[in-house]
Amino acid sequence: MDLHLLNAEPTAEEREAVDAFLGAPASGWDGGARISRDNHTAAGGHAARGRRHLLLPAFHAVQSRVGWISEGALNYVCERLTIPPADAYGVATFYALLSTVPRPKRVVHVCDDIACRCKGAEKLCAELERKVGPAYHYGPDGDHHEIPEDGAVWLRSPCLGLCDQAPAALVTIAGTSPVERLFGDVTVAKVSEVLRGELRSTSDPHPRIPQAGDDSLRLLRRVDVVDPSSLDDYRSRGGYQALRRACDMGPEAVIREVSDAKLLGRGGAAFPTGRKWDAVAKQPVRPHYLICNADESEPGTFKDRAIMEGDPFAVVEAMTIAAYATSCEQGYIYLRGEYPLAHQRLQHAIDTATNRGFLGTNILGHGFSFEIEIRKGGGAYICGEETAIFNSIEGFRGEPRNKPPFPVQSGVFHKPTVINNVETLVNVLEILRIGGPAYAKIGTEGSAGTRLFCLSGCVTRPGTYEVPHGATLRRLLEMAGGVAGGRPLQAILLGGAAGGFVRPDELDIPLSFEGARTAQATLGSGVIMVFDDTVDLMDMILRIAAFFRDESCGQCVPCRVGTVRQEEALYRLKAGRARGGAGAEVALLEEIGLAMKDASICGLGQTAYNAVESAVKRLKLFEKAAAK
Amino acid sequence: MFGAGGGTSSYREVEETDVIFLWGANARENHPIFFHHVLKAVHNGARLYAMDPRRTVSAQWADEWLGLNVGSDIALSNAMAREIIHAGLANEAFIRRATTGFDAYRKGVERYTLEYAEQETGVPADVIRRAAHAYARADRAMICWTLGITEHHNAVDNVLSLINLALLTGHVGRYGSGVNPLRGQNNVQGGGDMGAIPNRVVGFQDWTTDAAIRQKFEKAWGVKLKPEYGKNLTQMFEAMDHGEMRALYAIGENPAQSEADQNRTERLLTGLEHLVVQDIFLTRTAELASVVLPASSSWCEAEGTVTNSERRVQRLRKALEPPKGARDDMWIISEIARRLGCDWGQPSAEEVWNEVRSLAPMFAGMSYARLDKEGGLHWPCYDENHPGELFLHWRLWKDPIEGPPAPFSVVEHDPPLERPDAEYPFQLTTGRRLDSYNTGVQTGGFTSPLRRGESLDMSPEDAARLGLMDGDPVRVTSRRGSLVTPVRIDRSLRAGLVFMTLHFQDEVKTNVLTVDYTDPKSGTAEFKACAVRVEAIRAAPVRAAAPRAPDSAP
């Protein structure tokens, strides 16, 4: 595409924000002042286009400095990176955390998603509307609010991944030293304070690990036990022993251990990790890339955050081992944008590990090199899809790609790529600690190892739990102290918004891949969200439907149209305005759901009907209405 | 050097080459189809270098832009040659085996140091050096050029200087390596193929120097052929000026607006005793004509063949009946012949084509049946079993070579004849835009969201100096004429360089400004370089607020 730059100029602040990230412009063709050399030459081409992957970080730089991305800022970023503004605008508008319309510097994103709804998020929002004013809206046709004089607004947000401390909010304060903080147990008073720029009564979230310190823990053993900022503390608890073992064994042996351990991916697809690594290791094309998928955005999921915040060196070590086994020299952590504390701790861990020779060149004297860069997401659920991550890292809209080619053949930058999520990677440390065959004995026949579960909603002790595969739902619920306040259980959402509901009489489902499959459920991302008898399930389902409609990337028709039609039908059902009776609407939902399942490009569309389907088929939610 | 005029390479090779020099060609806008092949190459990893005074949209795609001064192409190419020789990157084996005149060439380029080239072209020496090395070291490399090379008073020398680079490095006659003039119309190549040039008959055959060829045509056509070349367009206008040429038959050409120094052109055309124009539009030239012959559109209302830039001859098929009164070109020409006493009958397109095949060996193997079946064929194609040639001059890589060796040509830097001075301080260069074509005859009839109308494009620096805002009207004056046009601020230009097109001749007669210095060898005028003066036209002073009687009203 040709450049076609705009005539808009950046403000000094915007220019500074971009230059602070990209460095000063190299020439007049690169956004700087024109010097005489520029009259007769310009560099561009492959080198300039090779900087495309810096687009999203450059936008973040503007967003976190200015609070939004003006036309002038967009144009300047485009000039610096040789990207057509029309193209870059498509990228900027793709991400919810980036604003291309004026937005003040102080913004509180208040979660109104399912877990927080169980904890009164709707009431909180209503109260905010009354006491603080309506949620900020800036439409394209003058249909918008004035930016308040104090320069602070609040917005509704989808799940922020702090469901164990619901209701949750994320405050972002743009400026030269930007502030981003995720905080829980939100009250109107806290929001008002934050809007005034006072952060005293809020603090960074502390991971809730009810089992903390338990010797039987494998993945969570150090979380809430070690100082997450101390490499020495990490090493005193077994840290970096796995990498040493790996280096002693050699890459092929590491892959063999992982294969012997029968480790299956925890991201949802349950693909054998050993096979994935082996496929990349054998690819003759270079370079190979490693990506840690830390875009944990499934509503109700927060387990990866617990690890990243509580044991960041484990993520770094596990990635280093994966890179060693598969000959990757560059790794990315694609981290969801709503996890500022995890970002900070991981960055600290990366820097420390680099300083101490655990990253960089000639790691542990074994002659291999590996570097890790954190790429911050922009608030797009779809970017948890592995191929969407590739596009996002490369600086394009985070739209999933068709498969094949599979990531192991052609992933990020169209090179062979290992992509695993945080939990999967951290399991590798345990595999190297106890050996693959021993690891395979943990859990069940078809599901080796332990598994993290995120308990939230109406439960006594919400938090991240670790149990061997095969433990029952009932066991987990008991560990979390049962339904809060001893109220009757109405339903459990298992696996997240893309998972499904189960009934109170199904608590003996064994939580393993095969156990869930037999019960026609899914473990998904380990969500166990508990709803007591007071929860309006219809409201939850509508919120889930709204979530998918909002998060559909719009690339393929079945999902783009299907998620809208699904939400509309649910609205009609809720409002008692079913067309042709509730039965007809339910049949329509089924038809839409099948179309999405069959024809969507990626998992988002394929699973967008799951929760609704389970409500229809398992909970018989509409049966009474349909009978009328 | 190579005899037949045509690009040496096929599009497929462009996509699979390693280095592309786009020299004096804004192909992104002016050869968009060809540029798609370039883009495929770029996406395949090829490095692109753009030599153009403006940083055009094509140049924006380039790894490096070499923004040379207008008309300093030979200083640049000779300096590259010197650098290649001194760096030991010349393909000596190829030079020894397949070329002549290298020693003279080497001596000729010796004075073109990088420093001298920087001084003449403006392009920094390190950039020239890098481009030269990239070209010479590439496994496959191509030079593509268009009017930025040929619309100069030393057009042929410019072309020869580029061919020299190809000979020096052996980047010709191999798959993916070649020299390619890009064709501006779908059938510019075909026009030359068919002998619509003054110095060759069909198939690039010279009847003046080769008696056998002359006899072949005389026998076929039943007439005696004078062994002398016809006149090129520039010579025709000179002949009109001298009163030697008094009648003109223009087919699908609009010289009244496409020629340089338009005031003179129009005077000469109106001074003719008889002017016949055969066209599908009533062009400005047609308006001046004694007789207008409405023709049919060759791409959809006629049968025939077309040859594209990669020398691929393809069939055209009639899809529509021409409007009432419009006739097929062949019918018109045959009918004129009949009325002049030569009854050729009304041959079909295929019959004419078969005559072409019988007289021009390079097309002999291209039957209509084969063209249909094989989706066109690259010339030359000597017989029914010949597959056509994807690229030309492979013979230079035979050991020993087949046919004559390719000669180096010693050419010297010779800047444009009219250079900016105190009175006319701006260098005006002309060109074309994406959505318009030449004088606008073919493109003025439809709207385009991109079309902006004519403007004088100017650097932000000059505009600021003259106190001009985008859209302000300016008077542009050269030694030959003057016009008024809005100014458009364009960052692709540097201070001192201004740009116009010839697309809107009815509104802005750009060619009243241009010079008609022509290259004696090709007859092409130096459209790319003349000197102009630019003056702001100040808005009329604001009238006093007090109402006045409209005494001056008409």
Chai-1 contact restraints between the chains, C-beta under 6 A:
chainA,res_idxA,chainB,res_idxB,connection_type,confidence,min_distance_angstrom,max_distance_angstrom,comment,restraint_id
A,D2,B,V57,contact,1.0,0.0,6.0,A-B,restraint_1
A,L3,B,Q60,contact,1.0,0.0,6.0,A-B,restraint_2
A,N39,B,R494,contact,1.0,0.0,6.0,A-B,restraint_3
A,H40,B,G67,contact,1.0,0.0,6.0,A-B,restraint_4
A,H40,B,G122,contact,1.0,0.0,6.0,A-B,restraint_5
A,H40,B,V123,contact,1.0,0.0,6.0,A-B,restraint_6
A,T41,B,W65,contact,1.0,0.0,6.0,A-B,restraint_7
A,T41,B,G67,contact,1.0,0.0,6.0,A-B,restraint_8
A,T41,B,V123,contact,1.0,0.0,6.0,A-B,restraint_9
A,T41,B,P124,contact,1.0,0.0,6.0,A-B,restraint_10
A,T41,B,V127,contact,1.0,0.0,6.0,A-B,restraint_11
A,A42,B,R55,contact,1.0,0.0,6.0,A-B,restraint_12
A,A42,B,W65,contact,1.0,0.0,6.0,A-B,restraint_13
A,A43,B,E64,contact,1.0,0.0,6.0,A-B,restraint_14
A,G44,B,A62,contact,1.0,0.0,6.0,A-B,restraint_15
A,G45,B,L48,contact,1.0,0.0,6.0,A-B,restraint_16
A,G45,B,A62,contact,1.0,0.0,6.0,A-B,restraint_17
A,G45,B,D63,contact,1.0,0.0,6.0,A-B,restraint_18
A,H46,B,D63,contact,1.0,0.0,6.0,A-B,restraint_19
